[in-house]
Amino acid sequence: MADLSINLAGIKSPNPFWVASGPPSNTAYQAHRAFEAGWGGVVWKTIGDPIVNVSSRYSALNLGQTRMVGFNNIELITDRSPETNFRELAEVKKRWPHHPVIASLMVDTRERWHEFVKRAEDAGADVVELNFGCPHGMCERGMGSAVGQNPKVTETIVGWVKEVAKIPVITKLTPNITDVTSAARAASRAKSDAISLINTITSITQVNLDNLCPEPFVGGRSTHGGYSGPAVKPIALKMVQCCAADPEVRIPISGIGGISTWRDAAEFIALGATSVQVCTAIMHHGFRIVEDMADGLNDYLDGKGMKSVSELIGKAVPALQKWERLDLHYKRIATINYDKCIGCNLCYIACEDGAHQAISLISPDGYGLGPGRVPGKPIPQIKEKECVGCNLCAIVCPVDDCITMVSVDTGEPHMSWDDYQAALARGEVKPIPAHR
């Protein structure tokens, strides 16, 4: 089996799966349960001056029968005293000496940052994570995303922490910013040992149409919350990759955002993350999901012939390029496996109304009947010359692998938009004709 152990900025962990800072890491009891289930590390729920949380706190975006595609919360940092949190953190570290325990911190002044970093170290924390991401409640107090959205302030506070920190420092970034790499660069300039991203995205998931107030509501009022869950994964992947590819960042990354399966974790790692943090999926399914995540990642690495998870880190980063560098002569078209086709014709409707009118309906005579196909009902056929390879038909098809995309040899050499513009200026090529 592949070696799942990692080393992130000197932080050794038996596997890359960490519990992210949030409700699942609020107490020593939960941290013990997490480690017993197989999690590699725990990032403690953010410690600071305790606040009073409201009721209610959560709402969700559901799609059909799929629950919690997106999850919204207006819960703030810990409502327990620093004394209680640091005492319990010490208890956990004593029992689990070979698992990293990370203290997430959020305070305001230089003196308070110094104080809390030292208290975290005294409690035995292996790392401190600076929470510069919360998009609600704390940012109105000048903390959370109010720090993360201002690279100068980010650099200043990381600098304060590094003045006294004797253990590694991770800077947690907010996605509520135009360019996340500006904050990542600021953290790197201030000598942060690593970064973690993304924190939650400011959001409203739904409006209660009975009282005309967004959920969750508190006495008839609501506020913008922090969005997480599977719905944020594409945004998180993009931001992790941007930081991993940026030559001015160049520090390790802990990836966060919509991770709930081994595939999610593998994608984050392939795009540059060394560890991955999970919160919402634990709140949905419990700590034991880590068992399938670890087994699945192990099987994947074995199948790829990789001896350790470290070999996967960043492997997909170079594949992300600017649009102008993509090959204009490369072509894929759709193909239909009629043994699987059920004749729903969703592909035809989608292509006809929402794409490029590259599918026609034909008589089923001469084609096998797939499961559920109605005899005599027209079936779809790809117009290969018209197909632009947009993938929409394969995406909307309800049957796995019924419609697949295949590469077509155009006989043309690789030509990017940049190459084309340069050749056009030299008079070496004619303008590429429109599709029609």
N, C-alpha and C positions, 0 to 999 in steps of 0.2 A: 504494500500500500504506500501511496505517496506520503511524504512528510508534510503535515499541515502546519507545523510550527512556524512562527514568524518572528522577525526582529524589526520593530518599527522604531527608529531613532534610539536604539539601545533598549527598547522595551521588549522583552521576550514574552511570548504568549504561546501556549500549547496549540492554539489554532487561531485563525483570523477572525473568529466570530465573537464580537463584543456586544454586550447589552448597552444600548445607547442611554444617555442621560434622559430620564423621564420617569413616569409613574412606575415602570417595572423595576427601577433601581432606587426606590425611595427609602428602603430600610435594609438592615442587616439580614432580616429574615428572607427577603426577596433575593438578596445577593447570594446567600447560602443556597437557596433553591436553584438559582441560575447556574452556579458552579457545579452543583450536584447533577444537573441535567446535561452538562457538558460544554457550557459556554467558556470561551477562553479568557475573557476579561469583562469587567463591569465598570461602566462610567457612572458614577454616583449622580443621583438627581441633584441639580445645581444647588450648591450651598452658598448662602449669602445672608444678609439680614432677613430673618423670616418675615413672610408676608401673610396676609389673610386671603385665602382663595374664596371664590364665589360658588354658588350652586344655582343652575347646573353649569357644566363645563365642556361637554363634548357634543359634537354632531357628526353626521357622516353623509357621504354621497354613495348611494347604492344604485346599481345598474341591474334592473331585472331581479333575478334571484341571487346576484352576486353582492354580498354584503361588504361594506367598508372599502369600496374601491378608493375612496378618498376619505380622510379623517380630519376633522377640524377640532382644535381645542383652544380654550381660553384660560387654561390652567397656567399658573405662574411657577416660579421656582419653589423650593422647599418651604413648607410652612412649619417646619420643625427647627428647633434652635441649632446653631452651629455646634454647641457642646454635645447635643445628642447625636448629630450626624457624624462628627469626628470621632466620638467614642465608639459608635457602631462600626465606622469604617475601620478603626483599629482592630476591633474584634474580628471582622471579616478577614483582614490581611493576616492576622495571626493564624487563623485556621487554614487559609489558602495562600501559603507563602510563594507558591510558584505560578500564581495567576495574577496578572496585573489588575490592580484596583486603582481607578483613575478618579481623582477628585475634580468634578466640574465646579467652577467658581464664578461668581458674579458679584462684584461690589463696585464702588464708585471712585474713591480717592486713592492716590498713590499710597498713602499710609495704610488704608484698608486692604489694598491688594497685597502689600508686603505682609501684613498681619495674617491674612487668610492663606497665603502661600506657605508661610512658616507653620501654621497650624496644620495644614494638610500634610506637610512633610513630617511633622512630629507625630501625626496619627499613623504614619506608615504608608501613605499613598505613594505609588510608584511613579505617578505622573499627575500633572495638573492640566485640565482642559479649560481654557478661557472661553466662557460662553458669550460670544459677540453676536448671537443670532436671534434671540427671542423677538418675534415681531409684534408682540402685544403686551401691554401692561408694564413691562420693565423698560421698554424703549421710551415710554412717556416719562420715565424717571431718569433718562439720560444713560441708560445701560442697554444691554442686549443689542438689537439691531441698530440702535442709535450710534453705537460704537462701530459695529461692523460695516455700516454704510459710509463711514468716513475713514478712508485709508490713513490719513494723518493721525487721527485719534487711535486707530488700531495700532499703528506703529508706536505711538507714544505709550500706550498701556502695556503692550507686549514688552517694551523696553523697561517699564517699571518692574514688571514681573521678573524679567531676566536679571535685574539688579540683585535679586535675593535668592532666586530659585536654584536649588542644588539638584533638582530632579528634572527630567525632560518636561517641556512645555508644548502642549498642543493648542493651537488657536482654532476655535470653531467659527466658521464663516457663515454669514447670512446669504441666502439666495435673493433677498429683496434688494437687489443692487443691479445697476446696468451692466457692469463688467466685474465678475467675481475675481478675475485675475488681479485687478488693482488692489484688492484687499489681501489676496494671497501674497502678492509681491511685498506689500507693506509688512506683513507678518514675517516674511523671509528676511527682509532688510533688518528687522529688529531681532533677528536670530532666534525666532521660534523654531523649535526642533521639528515640528510637524504641523500640518493643518488637518482639520476635519471638516467635511461638508457633505450634504447641505443641512442647515437647520430648516425649520418649517417655513412655508411660504404663506404670506399674509392672504387671508381668504374669507369668503362667505360661502358656505356650502349650500344653504337652502333658506327659504323664507317660509315661516309658518303662516299659511294662508288663512288660518282661523283668527289669529290675533295680529297678523301683518307685522310680525317681528322676526328677524333672522334667528335661526337656531345656532347655538343654544341661547336661551334668553334668561335674564335675571330680573324678575319683577317687571316684565314688559319691555325691557331694554336688552340690547345685545352689543357686541363689539367685534371688530375684526379679529379673527383667530389665526392659529398657525396650522397650515395644511400639510398633511403627511399621508403615508400609505402608498399603495401601488401606483396611484395616479401621478405621483411626483417623480417616479423613477426616471422617466426620460429626461427631465430637467436636471436631476441630480447627476445622471451619467454624463450629460453634456458638460456640466460645470467641473466635474472631476477630471474629465479628459482635458479640458482647457487648462486647468492648473498643472496637470501632469506634463503637458506639452510645452508649457511656457518656460523659456530658458532663464527667466528671472525669478522663478519660484524654486524649483529644484530641491524641495524638501519632501519627506515622505507624506503620504496622504492616508487618512482614515475615511473611507467612503460611507455615506449615510444617505438614505432616501428611498423608501419603497421596497426595501429588501425583505423578501419573505421566503425565498427558495434558494437552493444551491445555485441554480442558473443565474438568479439575480446577483448573488455574491460573486460568481465567476466573471460576470460581465463587468462589475465594478473593479475587480482585481485586474482583468485584462485591460481596462482603461486607466490603470495607474494606482489603484488603491492597494495598500499593504494589508490593512485590516478593514473589516466592515462592521458597522454598528446597526443594530436592529432595535426598534422600539414598538411601532404600531403593530407589527405582525405578532409580537409577543402579547400585546394587549388583546389581540383577536384570537390567538390560538394557544397561548401559553408557552412556557419555557422549553418544552420538549421538542419544539420544531427544530431545534439545533441538531438533533440526532439525524434527521433526514438531510439537513443541510450539509453536515460533515460527511455522511456516507455518499451523498450525491457528488460533492466536490471531489472526494477521493476517487470515486469511479471515473469521473470525467478526466482527472489528471492521469490516472492509470491508462485510460483509453488513448490519451494523447502522448503517452510515453514520457510524461513529465515526472521526475522523481520527487519534486517538492512544489509547494504552492508558489514559492519564490520565482520559479521559472515562468509562471503565468503573468506576473506583475508587469503591466504596461505593454503586453504583447500587441494589443490592438491600437495603441496610441498612434503609431505612424500612419495607420490606414486612414485616419481622419485628415483630410486636406481641404483647402479652400475649393469652392465650386469651380473656380477658373482652371483648376488643375485636373479636373475629371476628363475622361476620354470621350470626346464627342462622337467617335465612330463605334464605340461599344454598343451592342444592342442585345436586349433580352426580349423574348416574346412569351406569351402564355400558351400553355398546352393543357388539354383536358383529358383526364383519365375517365373514359366513359363507363368503365366497370364500377366506378365509384360515384358517378354522377347520379343525383336523385331527381333531376329535372325541375329543380325549384326555380331556376332561371334568374336568381338574384344577381348573378354575374352580368347577364344581359341587361337587366334594368339599371344596374349601377353604371355600366359602361355607356349605355345609350343615353341616360339622363345626366350622369355626373362625370363622364370622362370623354372618350374619343371615338365612340360609335364603331368599335372594332370587333363587335360580336354580333352575329346574326342568329336567328332561330331557324332550324331546319327540321325536316322530318326525321324521326328516330329510326326509320327503316334502315337496316344494315348495321345498326349499332346494337351492342348488347344492352340489356336492361340492367341498370344499376339498382341497388337497394332502394325501394320506395318509388321507383320511376313509374309514371302512369303510362301504360301503352297508348301509343298514338299521339301523346302530347309532344309538341315541339321541344327540341333540345338545343343548347347553345353550341355554336361553332366559332372558333377564333378566325377572324380575317387577318391572316398573318402579315400581309402588306400594310394593313392599317394599324396594327398593334404597335404602340410606342413603348411597351414594356413598363407601364406605370405601376403595375402590381395590384391595382384596385380590385380586379376580379378575384385574385387569389386571396385577398384580405377579407372580402365579404363572403366568400364561399363557406358554407357551414360544415363541409366535409373535409377533414384533414387530408392533405395531399391529393385532393381531386384535381385542383388546378395548381400547376407548378410553373415556375418561370425557368426558361432554358436559354442559354447563351446561343447567339447566332453569329457565325463568322461572316462579317461584312466584306472581308477582303481588303479593308482599308487599314493603313497604319495608325498607330496611336496618335491622336491629335487633341490636345487640350484647347480650351478657349484662348489661353495665352499664346499657345503655339499658332493657333489659327489667326489671331490678330497680327502676330508678327509676320507670318507668311503672306497674309493679305496685304500688309503694308509694303512688302517686297515684290508684290505682283506675282507670287508663285502659285497662288490658288485663287479660285473664283469664289464669290460669296456662296455660302451654303444655302441651298434652296429651302424654302419653308416646307413644312411637312406636307402641306397640300397647296 
